[in-house]
Amino acid sequence: MRIFISLSVVLIVIANHAFASEKCHVPVADWQPRTTLRMKLEGEGWKVRTIHAEDGCYEAFAVNPNGQTVEASFNPKSLETVEVRVPQ
């Protein structure tokens, strides 16, 4: 019985992770244009290489004002930062 319960819990966790993979939950109709995000970031001193959609967010590959190469995710409606990663 314990094995069945343990297995059930594991399957529920895996299923929830699969459905919750999107970081941003914004209908496409509410997204601002990529050019708006580009202008915002460049105005803050970023050097933007590319911006594309991934996991329901905008993802920018850029050099931030500190000179670090970063991959950053942004909410496509508010353009708020969701996550910033420094690739190694």
DRENPA-3360 file (N, C-alpha, C; in nm, 2 decimals, always signed):
BEGIN
1 = MRIFISLS = +0.08/-0.12/+0.00/+0.00/+0.00/+0.00/+0.09/+0.13/+0.00 ~ +0.20/+0.12/+0.08/+0.28/+0.24/+0.09/+0.35/+0.27/-0.05 ~ +0.38/+0.16/-0.12/+0.44/+0.18/-0.25/+0.34/+0.25/-0.35 ~ +0.22/+0.21/-0.34/+0.11/+0.27/-0.43/+0.10/+0.41/-0.39 ~ +0.09/+0.45/-0.27/+0.08/+0.59/-0.23/+0.20/+0.67/-0.27 ~ +0.32/+0.62/-0.25/+0.44/+0.69/-0.29/+0.44/+0.71/-0.44 ~ +0.41/+0.61/-0.51/+0.41/+0.62/-0.66/+0.30/+0.72/-0.70 ~ +0.19/+0.72/-0.64/+0.08/+0.82/-0.67/+0.13/+0.96/-0.65;
9 = VVLIVIAN = +0.20/+0.98/-0.54/+0.25/+1.12/-0.50/+0.35/+1.16/-0.61 ~ +0.44/+1.07/-0.64/+0.54/+1.10/-0.75/+0.48/+1.14/-0.88 ~ +0.38/+1.06/-0.92/+0.31/+1.09/-1.05/+0.24/+1.23/-1.04 ~ +0.18/+1.26/-0.93/+0.11/+1.39/-0.92/+0.21/+1.50/-0.93 ~ +0.32/+1.49/-0.86/+0.43/+1.59/-0.87/+0.48/+1.61/-1.01 ~ +0.50/+1.50/-1.08/+0.55/+1.51/-1.22/+0.45/+1.57/-1.31 ~ +0.32/+1.54/-1.29/+0.22/+1.59/-1.38/+0.20/+1.74/-1.35 ~ +0.21/+1.79/-1.22/+0.20/+1.93/-1.19/+0.31/+2.01/-1.25;
17 = HAFASEKC = +0.43/+1.95/-1.25/+0.55/+2.02/-1.30/+0.53/+2.03/-1.45 ~ +0.48/+1.93/-1.52/+0.46/+1.94/-1.66/+0.36/+2.05/-1.70 ~ +0.26/+2.07/-1.63/+0.16/+2.17/-1.66/+0.20/+2.31/-1.61 ~ +0.29/+2.32/-1.52/+0.33/+2.44/-1.46/+0.46/+2.49/-1.52 ~ +0.50/+2.44/-1.64/+0.63/+2.47/-1.69/+0.64/+2.62/-1.74 ~ +0.53/+2.68/-1.78/+0.53/+2.82/-1.82/+0.55/+2.91/-1.70 ~ +0.65/+3.00/-1.72/+0.68/+3.09/-1.61/+0.58/+3.21/-1.61 ~ +0.54/+3.25/-1.73/+0.45/+3.36/-1.74/+0.31/+3.32/-1.79;
25 = HVPVADWQ = +0.21/+3.36/-1.73/+0.07/+3.31/-1.77/+0.00/+3.44/-1.82 ~ +0.03/+3.48/-1.94/-0.03/+3.60/-2.00/-0.09/+3.56/-2.14 ~ -0.21/+3.59/-2.16/-0.27/+3.56/-2.29/-0.19/+3.64/-2.40 ~ -0.17/+3.58/-2.51/-0.09/+3.65/-2.62/-0.15/+3.78/-2.66 ~ -0.28/+3.80/-2.65/-0.34/+3.92/-2.69/-0.30/+4.04/-2.60 ~ -0.25/+4.01/-2.48/-0.21/+4.11/-2.38/-0.06/+4.14/-2.39 ~ +0.02/+4.07/-2.48/+0.16/+4.09/-2.48/+0.19/+4.23/-2.55 ~ +0.30/+4.29/-2.49/+0.35/+4.41/-2.56/+0.44/+4.37/-2.67;
33 = PRTTLRMK = +0.47/+4.46/-2.76/+0.56/+4.42/-2.87/+0.71/+4.40/-2.82 ~ +0.78/+4.31/-2.89/+0.92/+4.29/-2.85/+1.00/+4.42/-2.86 ~ +0.97/+4.50/-2.95/+1.04/+4.63/-2.97/+1.03/+4.72/-2.85 ~ +0.91/+4.71/-2.78/+0.89/+4.79/-2.66/+0.99/+4.74/-2.55 ~ +1.01/+4.61/-2.53/+1.10/+4.55/-2.44/+1.24/+4.59/-2.48 ~ +1.28/+4.58/-2.60/+1.41/+4.62/-2.65/+1.44/+4.76/-2.61 ~ +1.35/+4.85/-2.64/+1.37/+4.99/-2.61/+1.38/+5.02/-2.46 ~ +1.30/+4.95/-2.38/+1.31/+4.96/-2.24/+1.45/+4.92/-2.19;
41 = LEGEGWKV = +1.50/+4.80/-2.23/+1.63/+4.75/-2.19/+1.74/+4.84/-2.24 ~ +1.74/+4.88/-2.36/+1.84/+4.96/-2.41/+1.85/+5.10/-2.34 ~ +1.73/+5.15/-2.30/+1.72/+5.27/-2.22/+1.78/+5.25/-2.09 ~ +1.79/+5.13/-2.04/+1.85/+5.10/-1.91/+2.00/+5.06/-1.92 ~ +2.05/+5.07/-2.04/+2.19/+5.04/-2.06/+2.23/+4.90/-2.11 ~ +2.13/+4.82/-2.14/+2.15/+4.68/-2.19/+2.19/+4.69/-2.33 ~ +2.27/+4.59/-2.38/+2.30/+4.57/-2.52/+2.23/+4.44/-2.56 ~ +2.11/+4.45/-2.62/+2.03/+4.34/-2.65/+2.08/+4.27/-2.78;
49 = RTIHAEDG = +2.09/+4.14/-2.77/+2.13/+4.06/-2.89/+2.01/+4.00/-2.95 ~ +1.92/+3.93/-2.88/+1.80/+3.88/-2.93/+1.69/+3.88/-2.82 ~ +1.57/+3.88/-2.87/+1.45/+3.86/-2.78/+1.36/+3.76/-2.85 ~ +1.32/+3.66/-2.78/+1.22/+3.56/-2.83/+1.13/+3.52/-2.72 ~ +1.02/+3.45/-2.76/+0.92/+3.39/-2.66/+0.97/+3.25/-2.62 ~ +0.96/+3.23/-2.49/+0.99/+3.10/-2.43/+0.93/+3.08/-2.30 ~ +0.86/+2.97/-2.28/+0.79/+2.94/-2.16/+0.69/+3.05/-2.12 ~ +0.62/+3.10/-2.22/+0.52/+3.21/-2.20/+0.58/+3.34/-2.17;
57 = CYEAFAVN = +0.71/+3.36/-2.17/+0.77/+3.49/-2.13/+0.85/+3.53/-2.26 ~ +0.90/+3.66/-2.25/+1.00/+3.70/-2.34/+1.13/+3.66/-2.28 ~ +1.22/+3.61/-2.36/+1.36/+3.58/-2.31/+1.46/+3.67/-2.39 ~ +1.54/+3.74/-2.32/+1.64/+3.83/-2.39/+1.78/+3.77/-2.36 ~ +1.85/+3.77/-2.47/+2.00/+3.74/-2.46/+2.06/+3.87/-2.47 ~ +2.14/+3.91/-2.37/+2.19/+4.05/-2.37/+2.31/+4.06/-2.29 ~ +2.37/+4.18/-2.29/+2.48/+4.22/-2.20/+2.41/+4.33/-2.11 ~ +2.41/+4.30/-1.98/+2.35/+4.40/-1.89/+2.44/+4.52/-1.86;
65 = PNGQTVEA = +2.39/+4.62/-1.79/+2.47/+4.74/-1.77/+2.60/+4.71/-1.69 ~ +2.61/+4.59/-1.62/+2.73/+4.56/-1.55/+2.83/+4.49/-1.64 ~ +2.80/+4.47/-1.76/+2.89/+4.40/-1.86/+2.88/+4.25/-1.86 ~ +2.78/+4.19/-1.79/+2.76/+4.05/-1.79/+2.67/+4.00/-1.90 ~ +2.71/+3.90/-1.97/+2.62/+3.83/-2.06/+2.52/+3.76/-1.98 ~ +2.39/+3.78/-2.02/+2.28/+3.72/-1.94/+2.17/+3.67/-2.03 ~ +2.10/+3.58/-1.98/+1.97/+3.53/-2.03/+1.86/+3.58/-1.93 ~ +1.77/+3.66/-1.97/+1.68/+3.72/-1.88/+1.53/+3.69/-1.93;
73 = SFNPKSLE = +1.44/+3.66/-1.84/+1.30/+3.64/-1.88/+1.22/+3.75/-1.83 ~ +1.12/+3.80/-1.91/+1.04/+3.91/-1.87/+0.89/+3.88/-1.90 ~ +0.81/+3.93/-1.81/+0.67/+3.92/-1.83/+0.63/+4.00/-1.95 ~ +0.56/+3.93/-2.05/+0.53/+4.00/-2.18/+0.43/+4.11/-2.17 ~ +0.35/+4.11/-2.06/+0.25/+4.22/-2.04/+0.31/+4.34/-1.97 ~ +0.37/+4.31/-1.85/+0.42/+4.42/-1.77/+0.57/+4.46/-1.80 ~ +0.64/+4.37/-1.87/+0.78/+4.38/-1.90/+0.87/+4.37/-1.77 ~ +0.81/+4.33/-1.66/+0.89/+4.31/-1.54/+0.98/+4.19/-1.55;
81 = TVEVRVPQ = +1.09/+4.20/-1.49/+1.19/+4.09/-1.49/+1.13/+3.97/-1.41 ~ +1.14/+3.85/-1.47/+1.09/+3.73/-1.41/+1.21/+3.65/-1.35 ~ +1.32/+3.65/-1.43/+1.44/+3.57/-1.39/+1.56/+3.62/-1.47 ~ +1.68/+3.62/-1.41/+1.80/+3.66/-1.48/+1.90/+3.55/-1.45 ~ +1.96/+3.49/-1.56/+2.06/+3.39/-1.55/+2.19/+3.44/-1.61 ~ +2.30/+3.40/-1.55/+2.43/+3.43/-1.61/+2.48/+3.30/-1.66 ~ +2.48/+3.27/-1.79/+2.53/+3.14/-1.84/+2.68/+3.12/-1.81 ~ +2.72/+3.00/-1.79/+2.86/+2.97/-1.76/+2.93/+2.91/-1.88;
% end
